[in-house]
Amino acid sequence: MQTQNSSLPLPQCDNLLRLRRQVDERLALRLPFPESELDTVTQALREGTLAPGKRLRPLLLLLALGDLDADPAIGLDPACALEMIHAASLFLDDMPCMDNASLRRGQPTIHLRFGEDVAVLASVALLSHAYGITAMAPSLSPRQRNDAVALLARAVGAQGLVRGQFRDLHGTGQSQQLDAVIATNQLKTGSLFTAALELAALLVGADRALTAHLRGFASELGMAFQLLDDIADGLSPEQTGKDCQQDRAKATVVSLLGPQAARQQLATHREAALMHLEAAGLAEGELASLMRQLLG
């Protein structure tokens, strides 16, 4: 298994590495195991999900719990569900009918390795499994389980990831307006960032004001992260672990504004994200530290 080389590497601090190791260990246990050598779907979903990655969405949830004086361990199963949903979205995003990608996380994409039929079925299986482990998470109360499943379903559904992916595929190319591109980014990339922070708010019983600031932070961070991804689109696969020039036919913030203005926009998102953390009393916590290391 190759190691992913990323244009946006995860900071190598002890706590992040420890939490990421916990997520990987829990993922390996929570994912279904192949029943036989012929169980290709399960093999594909395990290999695709466990491929080396930053685990950024699970880490956002766990770091937020720590910042909110809760034990991150209570969020491990929902964190794994977030990573499963993210992996499922990548399986579909890479398909020939979508981005037609050949490389993901330093490896051939799932549809190239296992076939398009297996990629679709593995994605569906991953989504259902993510809801299942959330619904049975032992560290959550029955009410929290119900609310967490509903939250994840909204993040994935027709007003979340699915809508964002459709808009991304069916936009009008370089003629798209900036507001439309930003809205698409928020749906496609920001949905799971927001879900991660909303899950943290749910697990600690945060009030409306705190939840709103956590949601606002996630939204700004998600848009900044997508901007970094767009800026890195011209880098080589050795640097990013995935195909380059995937966005050449699409309107992006970078193509519409230019690299310099896009970086200024990134700085604006960074400052807005920090303002939300300050309002939440979390400006000196782990989330703020991660954001500063990721975004500069």
C-alpha positions as CSV (number, residue, x, y, z in Angstrom):
1,M,0.0,0.0,0.0
2,Q,1.5,3.3,-1.1
3,T,1.7,6.3,1.2
4,Q,-0.4,9.3,0.2
5,N,1.6,12.3,-0.7
6,S,-0.5,15.4,-0.2
7,S,-0.1,19.0,-1.1
8,L,-1.8,19.7,2.2
9,P,-0.2,17.4,4.7
10,L,-1.6,16.9,8.2
11,P,0.5,18.6,10.9
12,Q,2.7,16.0,12.6
13,C,1.9,16.7,16.2
14,D,1.6,14.0,18.8
15,N,-2.1,14.5,19.6
16,L,-3.2,14.5,16.0
17,L,-1.1,11.4,15.2
18,R,-2.6,9.6,18.3
19,L,-6.1,10.5,17.3
20,R,-5.6,9.5,13.7
21,R,-4.2,6.2,14.9
22,Q,-7.3,5.7,17.0
23,V,-9.6,6.4,14.1
24,D,-7.7,4.0,11.8
25,E,-7.8,1.3,14.5
26,R,-11.5,1.8,15.1
27,L,-12.2,1.9,11.3
28,A,-10.5,-1.4,10.8
29,L,-12.7,-3.0,13.5
30,R,-16.0,-1.3,12.5
31,L,-15.8,-2.0,8.7
32,P,-17.3,-5.3,7.7
33,F,-14.9,-8.2,6.9
34,P,-15.0,-10.2,3.7
35,E,-16.9,-13.4,4.1
36,S,-14.9,-15.1,1.4
37,E,-12.3,-14.4,-1.3
38,L,-15.3,-13.8,-3.6
39,D,-16.7,-10.9,-1.4
40,T,-15.2,-8.3,-3.7
41,V,-17.5,-5.5,-2.5
42,T,-16.4,-5.8,1.1
43,Q,-12.8,-6.0,0.0
44,A,-13.1,-2.9,-2.1
45,L,-14.9,-0.8,0.6
46,R,-12.3,-1.9,3.2
47,E,-9.3,-1.1,1.0
48,G,-10.7,2.2,-0.2
49,T,-11.6,3.4,3.3
50,L,-8.4,2.3,5.0
51,A,-6.1,3.7,2.3
52,P,-3.8,6.3,3.8
53,G,-5.5,9.7,4.3
54,K,-5.5,12.7,6.6
55,R,-8.8,11.6,8.3
56,L,-9.5,15.3,8.6
57,R,-13.3,15.0,9.1
58,P,-13.0,12.5,11.9
59,L,-10.3,14.6,13.5
60,L,-12.4,17.8,13.4
61,L,-15.0,16.0,15.5
62,L,-12.6,14.5,18.0
63,L,-10.6,17.8,18.4
64,A,-13.8,19.7,18.9
65,L,-14.9,17.3,21.6
66,G,-11.5,17.8,23.4
67,D,-11.9,21.6,23.1
68,L,-15.3,21.4,24.6
69,D,-14.0,19.5,27.6
70,A,-15.4,16.1,26.5
71,D,-13.6,12.8,26.1
72,P,-12.9,12.4,22.3
73,A,-13.4,8.7,22.8
74,I,-17.2,9.2,22.9
75,G,-17.0,10.3,19.3
76,L,-15.0,7.5,17.8
77,D,-17.9,5.7,16.1
78,P,-19.5,8.8,14.6
79,A,-16.0,9.9,13.5
80,C,-15.6,6.6,11.7
81,A,-19.0,7.1,10.1
82,L,-17.8,10.4,8.8
83,E,-14.8,8.8,7.2
84,M,-16.9,6.0,5.7
85,I,-19.2,8.6,4.1
86,H,-16.3,10.6,2.8
87,A,-14.7,7.4,1.3
88,A,-18.0,6.5,-0.3
89,S,-18.3,9.9,-1.9
90,L,-14.7,9.5,-3.3
91,F,-15.6,6.2,-4.9
92,L,-18.5,7.9,-6.7
93,D,-16.6,11.1,-7.4
94,D,-13.9,9.2,-9.3
95,M,-16.3,7.3,-11.5
96,P,-16.1,7.8,-15.4
97,C,-19.6,9.3,-15.3
98,M,-18.3,11.9,-12.9
99,D,-14.7,13.1,-12.7
100,N,-13.2,10.0,-14.4
101,A,-10.2,9.9,-12.1
102,S,-7.5,7.2,-12.2
103,L,-5.6,8.0,-9.0
104,R,-6.8,8.5,-5.4
105,R,-4.7,8.6,-2.2
106,G,-1.7,7.4,-4.2
107,Q,-3.5,4.3,-5.6
108,P,-5.6,3.4,-8.6
109,T,-9.2,4.4,-8.0
110,I,-11.7,1.8,-6.8
111,H,-13.6,1.5,-10.1
112,L,-10.3,0.8,-11.9
113,R,-9.2,-1.8,-9.4
114,F,-12.5,-3.6,-8.8
115,G,-14.8,-2.5,-11.6
116,E,-17.5,0.2,-11.9
117,D,-20.2,-2.1,-10.6
118,V,-18.2,-2.9,-7.4
119,A,-17.4,0.8,-6.9
120,V,-21.1,1.7,-6.9
121,L,-22.1,-1.2,-4.6
122,A,-19.2,-0.5,-2.2
123,S,-20.3,3.1,-1.9
124,V,-23.9,2.2,-1.1
125,A,-22.7,-0.4,1.4
126,L,-20.4,2.1,3.1
127,L,-23.1,4.7,3.4
128,S,-25.6,2.2,5.0
129,H,-22.8,0.9,7.3
130,A,-22.0,4.4,8.4
131,Y,-25.6,5.0,9.5
132,G,-25.7,1.6,11.1
133,I,-22.6,2.1,13.4
134,T,-23.9,5.5,14.4
135,A,-27.3,4.1,15.3
136,M,-25.6,1.5,17.6
137,A,-22.8,3.7,19.0
138,P,-22.4,2.5,22.6
139,S,-21.1,5.9,23.8
140,L,-24.3,7.8,22.7
141,S,-27.7,7.9,24.3
142,P,-30.7,6.7,22.3
143,R,-31.7,10.3,21.5
144,Q,-28.2,11.2,20.4
145,R,-28.0,8.2,18.1
146,N,-31.3,9.1,16.4
147,D,-30.2,12.8,16.0
148,A,-26.7,11.8,14.8
149,V,-28.1,9.5,12.1
150,A,-30.5,12.2,11.0
151,L,-27.7,14.8,10.9
152,L,-25.5,12.5,8.7
153,A,-28.4,11.7,6.4
154,R,-29.0,15.5,5.8
155,A,-25.3,16.0,5.1
156,V,-25.3,13.3,2.4
157,G,-28.7,13.8,0.9
158,A,-30.3,15.9,-1.8
159,Q,-29.6,19.1,0.0
160,G,-26.0,18.2,0.9
161,L,-23.3,16.2,-0.7
162,V,-25.5,14.8,-3.5
163,R,-26.7,18.3,-4.4
164,G,-23.2,19.6,-4.4
165,Q,-21.9,16.8,-6.6
166,F,-24.8,17.4,-9.1
167,R,-24.1,21.1,-9.2
168,D,-20.4,20.4,-9.7
169,L,-21.1,18.1,-12.7
170,H,-23.8,20.2,-14.3
171,G,-22.5,23.7,-13.9
172,T,-22.0,25.8,-17.0
173,G,-18.2,25.5,-17.0
174,Q,-16.1,28.6,-16.9
175,S,-19.2,30.9,-17.3
176,Q,-20.4,30.1,-13.8
177,Q,-20.7,33.0,-11.4
178,L,-18.6,33.1,-8.3
179,D,-21.5,32.9,-5.9
180,A,-22.7,29.7,-7.6
181,V,-19.2,28.2,-7.4
182,I,-18.9,29.0,-3.7
183,A,-22.4,27.5,-3.0
184,T,-21.4,24.3,-4.8
185,N,-18.2,24.1,-2.7
186,Q,-20.1,24.6,0.5
187,L,-22.4,21.7,-0.4
188,K,-19.8,19.3,-1.8
189,T,-16.9,19.9,0.6
190,G,-18.4,21.8,3.5
191,S,-21.3,19.4,4.2
192,L,-19.1,16.9,6.1
193,F,-17.0,19.6,7.7
194,T,-20.2,21.0,9.1
195,A,-21.5,17.6,10.0
196,A,-18.4,16.9,12.1
197,L,-18.8,20.1,14.1
198,E,-22.6,19.6,14.5
199,L,-21.9,16.1,15.8
200,A,-19.6,17.6,18.4
201,A,-22.2,20.1,19.4
202,L,-24.8,17.3,19.7
203,L,-22.6,15.1,21.8
204,V,-21.8,17.8,24.4
205,G,-25.3,19.3,24.4
206,A,-24.2,22.7,23.1
207,D,-26.6,25.5,23.1
208,R,-27.8,27.3,20.0
209,A,-25.2,30.0,20.1
210,L,-22.3,27.7,20.5
211,T,-23.7,25.3,17.8
212,A,-24.0,28.3,15.4
213,H,-20.4,29.3,15.9
214,L,-19.2,25.7,15.5
215,R,-21.2,25.5,12.3
216,G,-19.8,28.8,11.1
217,F,-16.3,27.7,11.7
218,A,-16.8,24.5,9.8
219,S,-18.3,26.4,6.9
220,E,-15.4,28.8,6.6
221,L,-12.8,26.1,7.1
222,G,-14.5,23.9,4.4
223,M,-14.4,26.7,1.9
224,A,-10.8,27.5,2.7
225,F,-9.9,23.8,2.3
226,Q,-11.6,23.6,-1.1
227,L,-9.7,26.7,-2.2
228,L,-6.4,25.0,-1.3
229,D,-7.5,22.0,-3.2
230,D,-8.3,24.1,-6.3
231,I,-4.9,25.9,-6.0
232,A,-3.2,22.5,-5.8
233,D,-5.0,21.2,-8.9
234,G,-2.0,21.9,-11.2
235,L,0.5,20.0,-9.0
236,S,1.8,16.6,-9.9
237,P,0.2,13.3,-8.7
238,E,3.4,12.6,-6.8
239,Q,2.6,15.7,-4.7
240,T,-1.1,15.3,-4.3
241,G,-1.8,11.5,-4.5
242,K,-4.5,12.1,-7.1
243,D,-4.9,13.1,-10.7
244,C,-3.9,16.7,-11.6
245,Q,-5.9,19.2,-13.8
246,Q,-9.2,17.6,-12.8
247,D,-10.8,21.1,-12.7
248,R,-9.5,22.4,-16.0
249,A,-13.0,22.4,-17.6
250,K,-14.8,23.7,-14.4
251,A,-15.3,27.1,-13.0
252,T,-13.4,27.4,-9.7
253,V,-12.7,30.3,-7.4
254,V,-9.1,30.2,-8.7
255,S,-10.1,30.3,-12.4
256,L,-12.6,33.1,-11.8
257,L,-10.5,35.3,-9.6
258,G,-6.9,34.3,-10.3
259,P,-4.4,32.7,-7.9
260,Q,-3.5,35.9,-6.0
261,A,-7.1,36.9,-5.4
262,A,-8.0,33.3,-4.5
263,R,-5.3,33.3,-1.8
264,Q,-6.7,36.6,-0.5
265,Q,-10.1,34.9,-0.4
266,L,-8.6,32.0,1.5
267,A,-7.2,34.4,4.1
268,T,-10.6,35.9,4.5
269,H,-12.1,32.5,5.2
270,R,-9.3,31.8,7.7
271,E,-10.0,35.0,9.6
272,A,-13.7,34.4,9.6
273,A,-13.2,30.8,10.9
274,L,-11.0,32.2,13.7
275,M,-13.6,34.7,14.6
276,H,-16.2,32.0,15.1
277,L,-13.8,30.1,17.4
278,E,-13.1,33.2,19.4
279,A,-16.8,33.8,19.8
280,A,-17.1,30.2,21.0
281,G,-14.3,30.6,23.5
282,L,-12.1,28.2,21.6
283,A,-9.5,30.4,20.0
284,E,-6.6,28.7,21.9
285,G,-7.8,25.2,21.4
286,E,-6.8,22.3,19.2
287,L,-9.2,23.3,16.4
288,A,-7.6,26.7,16.1
289,S,-4.1,25.1,16.2
290,L,-5.0,22.7,13.4
291,M,-6.6,25.5,11.3
292,R,-3.5,27.7,11.6
293,Q,-1.2,24.8,10.7
294,L,-3.3,23.8,7.7
295,L,-4.0,27.3,6.4
296,G,-0.9,29.2,7.5
